């Protein structure tokens, strides 16, 4: 971010919108079907493999055809080669979906996390090296491709699937039906989660999209990492207890407690020190990203809790309810972004903070009916971390005033240390059981 410019991130954001849309259908939800099914035979896996090969190769060529229209839509000719090069990831994906799904089904998460770590390091180093050599947006493209390549190789080493594909769909009706609902859910999810970038890129241009994308990236990074870990564990775990609603409800509430315990202090902490964070970490030229970062970070904890709904609904075999949830988000959020866009990227950020809580409570009402619990039970699981984080936010605001004359690094470090101490102290007093619950979970994982 220090080396590249806002237009570089804007171009990548424009290309990424459509690649991400197509990526929602590249596995047809069949990877989720592999995880969710109680019984699985090799013949079905070979059939799924054959179908995935055909679909991803077709998507690769489709990107070549769509690249000029995408470029025309944004009025940016440089998007044509970017979109076509990024399409290589679909070919790579053909050989990773089966191993990854089998790994998730067997809950080999330690091995998977090692692969993801090395893939992220390889992608980051590639991006950094190319950016320092002046490749601009192409450093982001090559970094993304490097992550895909390393991940594919690594996951195939963990769980190799060396079988010839079978090009047939006989006896796949149940798996394809479940996968169809999953695909619809993912398409709609990407629609509403990427619609802000699409609207900003089209109406406000690549420069402002670059600032907005960086703010969203910084705010979403904890969500992507933490939610990714929890969700990949939650889906197969809930799939193993499909017939026990009470046990599923207990696990869901525990997940909400743990997620809230971690998410509220981290994200509200980012919001409270956003000006110093941007200035020290990525530089003054990104100052337009400060206010969007402050606003979006406030709602990310609720998004992280919301992300727990999909794996429990899929794990319990309720994909239709999951579809209703993403339809709600797909109707309300893009409308909010269109209205907010009249006030620039700050208005779009405010739309996240005002509209998403409405979406959250509507969707939560459906999930609680499935689990036979009350919305108040979920609110109670979130309440103590919320209160402790609010006190932390106020404390950091006071500290920010007291250290306003210090150098930038001190103005970042001191509020972070003080805020952490305030949160830990208050949460220890208010939620000792939650403290021990999270501590015990960390000990188990280590």
N, C-alpha and C positions, 0 to 999 in steps of 0.2 A: 504493500500500500504506500510505503514511503517512496518507492521507485517509480511505480506506474501512475498514470494520470486518471482523473475521473472519467474522461472519454473511453479509456481502455476498459475500465470496469463497466461502463455503460454499454459498450459494444458486446462484451461477454454476457451481460445481462440480457440484451436483446436476443442474441443467439441462443442463450440458455433457456429462454422462455419456451421456444418451440421444440427444442430438443427434449426438454423435460416433459412437455405435453406428450410427445410420441413415446417417451420412455415409460409412460404409465400403461401402455398397452403391449409392451415388448415381451411380457411373459404371460399375458392373458389371464393373470391371476392363478396360473397353474402352480407356481412356486408355493403360494399360500395353500393350495389344495393338497400338495405333497405333505406339508406340515400338519394340516388339520385332519387328514384322513386317518382313521384308526388302523386300517390295514392297507398295505401297499405292496404291489408285486413289480418285478423287474420289467415285465412286458409293458405295463402302464408307464413306467418311467421312460422306457425307450420311445413310446408313442409321444409322450410329452416332449422329449428331446427333439424328435423329428419335427413336431409342430413348431417348437421354439426356433429351430434353425430356419425354417421357411419364413416365419413372421419377421425375424430380425434381419434377414437378408432383404426382405421386401421393404422394411423400414429404411435400410441403408440406401436403397435406390430411390425411395420416396423422398428422402432428404435432398438428393441431387435435383429432383424435379421441383421441390418446394423452395429451394434456396433463392431463386430469383424473385418469386412473389413475396417471400419474407423480406428480402432486401427492399423491394418496392414499397411494402407496407410501412416500413420504418424510414424510408427515404435514405438508406445507408448502403451504398454499393459494396462496401468492404465486408458485409455480412455473408455474401455468396460463398467465398472460399472458407470462411469460418464455419458456417453451418455444414458444408460438405465434409470438412475435415472432422468435425465433431461426430459426424454420422458413423465413423469407424467404430465408435463405442458400441453400436448395436451389434456389429459382427462379433466383437469381443464378448458381449453379454450372452451370446448364444451358448458359450462354453462355461459360464459361471453360474447360471441360474440353478441347474440341477445340483451341483456340489454344495452351493450355498444353502439351498432348501433342505438338503439332507443333513447338513451341519446343524441348522436350526432345529430340525426335527429331533435330532439326537442330543441337542443342547450342548454342543461342543463349543461353548462360548469362549473359553480361555484361548483355545487355538485360533478361533476366529478373530479375537481381539488382537492377538499378536500379528496376524496377517494385516489387519486394518491399520495397526500402528506403523508397520514398516511401509505399507502402501502410502500412508499419509506423509511419512518422512520423505520417501522417494519423490512424491509429487511436489512437496514443498520445496525441496532442494532443486528440483528441475525448474520450477517456476522462478525461484530466486535467481538461479544461475542465468537463465535466459533473460529475465528482466534486467539484471545488471549489465547484460550485453546488448541492451537496446531493442529487444524483440517486441516490446509493448504488449498488446493484447494476445499475441501468439504465445507468450510465456504462460498465460493463463490456460490457453487451449492445450498446449503440450503438457502442462502440469496435470490437467484433468485426465488426459489420455494416459499419462504415466500411472496415475492412481488406478485406473481401470485395468491396465496391463498387469501391474504388480498384484492387485487383488485377485484377478483371475488365476494367475499362476499359483499364488499362495493357497487359495481355497481348493484348487485342484490337487495340490500336494497334501492338504489336510484330509480331503475326502475325494479321492480320484473317482471319476465315473468314466471308465474306458469301455464304452459299449457303442455299437453302431446304432444310429437312430432308426426308428421304425415309422414310416410315413403312413399312419392309419389312425382313425379316431374311433374305431369300434370299442364298445364297452367303456367309453370315456364320458358318458352323458352326465353322471353325477359330478365328476371332477370339473368338467367344463361349465356346468351350471353354477357351482360354487365359485369357480374362477371368474365367471362372467360377472357375478355380483361384486367380486373383489375389484375387477377391472373398472366397472362403472364407478365404484367408490373412489378409486385412485384417479380416474380421469377428472371427476368432479373436484376431488381434493386439490389436484394440481391446478385446476381452473381457478378456484378461489384463492389458493396460496400464491399463484403466480400472476393473478389478475392485476395486483398493484403494480408490479414491474411492467406489465404490458401497457397499462394505462399511463403510467409515468413516462415510459419510453416513447409512446405515441404522442401524448399531448404536451409533455414538458421537455422532451429531447434527451439525448444521450448524456449531456453534461450533468443535468440534475439527476438523471437515473443513476449516474455513477456515484454521486453523493448519497443518494437514497440506498443504493445497493450495499455500499460500505457500511452505512448505519445499520441496515437490516442484517448484514453478515455478522457484525460485532455483537448485536443483540441476540441473534439466533444461534450463535456458536455453542453456548452452553446447552440450549435446547436440543440441537442436533446431536450433540455428543451424548448427553445424559439420556434423552428420550430414546435415542437409537439403541443404547445398551438395554434400557429397561423394556422397551417394546419388543426387541428381538427375543428377550427371555419370556415376556408376558404371554405372547401369542401361543407358543407351543406349550407353555405351562398351563394356561387356561384350557387348551385343547385336551389335556389329559384329565380334566375334571368336568367334562361337559355335562354330566348328569347331576352334579351337586351344586345347586344354585347358592346355597348358604355359604359353602366353602369359597365359591367364586366371589361372592360379595365381600367376605372377610378379607380375601387377598386384594380385592380392588381397593377397599378402604385403607388397607395397609400401604398399598402403592401410592395412594393419594397422600397419606401422611408423610411418607418418605420423600416423595417428589416435592411436596410443599416445604418440607424442612430444608431441602437443599436449594430449591428454585427461587423462593422469595428473597432470601438474603443475597444470593449471587446476582440476580437480575436487578433487584432494586438497588443493590450496591453499585452496579454498573451505571444505572441511571443517575445516582447521586454524585458520582465523580466523572460523569461523561465529559465535561469540558477539559479537565486535566488529562483524562485518559486519551482523548483524541490528540491533544497537543503534544503529550509526551511520547505516545506509542506510534502514531502514524503521521504526525506533523500538522502545522498550522494551516496548510492549504486545504485540509479536509474539514475546516471549521463549520461549513454548512451542514455537515452530517451530525453536529452535536445535538441540536434540538430534536431531530427525528430519533436519534439514539436514546435520548432521555425519555421520550414518550413511548416508543415501541417497547423498550425494556420493561416498562411497568406492566404491560399486558402479557409478556412472554410466560411468566409463571402459570397464568391461567391456561395458556395454550399448551404448556407442558402437561398440566393435569388433564386437559381435554384430549391430548394424544393417547391417554390411557384407555379411552373409550373404545377405540377401534379394535385393538387386540383382544379385549375381553368379549366384545360382540362377535368377532370372527371365531375366537376360540370356543365360544358357547354355541356356535352354529347359527348365529343370528345376523347374517350378512344383509338382509333386507332392512333391518333397523339401522344398520350402519349407513346404508344408502340414503335413508331419510335424513340422517344427520348431516351428511355432506351436501345434500340438496339444500337444506336450510342455510348452510354456510355459503353455498354457491349463489343463492338468491340475494342474500343480505349484504355480504361483504363487498362484492364488486360495485353494487349500487352505492355503498358508502364511499368507496374509493373514487368513483366518478364525481360525487358531490365534493369530497375533500380536495380533489385535484384543483378546484378553483382557488385554493389557498396554497398551492404549491406542495412541496414534499412534506411540509409541516402539517398541512391539512390532511394528506393521505395518512400520515402517522397518527393523527388524532382519530381518524376513522377506525384504525385498528383498535385504539384504546377505548372507543365508545361502542362500536358495533359488535366486536367480538365477544364481550361479556354477555350481550343479549343472546348471541348464537350459543354460547356456552351453556346458559341456563335452559334454553329450549332443548338442546341435545341431552343435557344431563337428566332432564325429566324423563326422557325415553329410556336411558340407561338404568336409572333407578327403578323404573317399573319392571324391567327385565330382571334385575337383581333382587327385587322385592325389598328395597330399602328406601329411606326417605332422603330428599335433597338435604334436609337438615343434618343427616349423618355425614354427608360429604362435606358440608360447610364446617361442621365441627372438626373434621379431620384437617381442614385448612386453616382454622381460626388462629391457633396459637402461633404458628410461624408467621402468619399475616401480621398479627399484633406486634410481635418481636421485630419484624422487619420494618414496620411503620415507625417504631421507636428508634430503630437504627437509622432510618432515613432522616428523621428529625435531628438526631445527634450529629450525623454527618453534615447536614446543612449548617449547623452551628459551628462545627469544626472548620468548615470551608470558609466561613467569615473570619474566624480567628487566625487562619494561616494564609489569608489572601495576599499578604505581602511576602510570603516565602517564595523560593524558587519553584519552578513547575514540578520537579520530581518530588520535592517535599510536600507540595500541595496535593499530590496524588497518594503518596505512601502514608502520610499521617492520618488522613481521613479513613483510608482503607483499614489501617490497624485499629483506629478508634472504633469504627463501625463494626468491625469483626468482634471486638471485645464487648461492645454493647449488646450485639445480637446473642453471642454465646452466653453472656450473663443473664439476659432476660429469658432466653429460651430454657436455660437451666432451671430458672425459678418457675416458669409457667408450664413447662412441658418436660419434666424429668423423664417420664415414661417414653416420650418420643425420642429424647436424647439417647436413652439406652437402646431403643429399638434400632435407630440408625447406626449407632456404634456397634451393636451386635451384628448388623448386616454387613458393615464394613469389615469386621473381623472374619466373618464367614467367607467373604469374597477374597480376602488376603490369604 
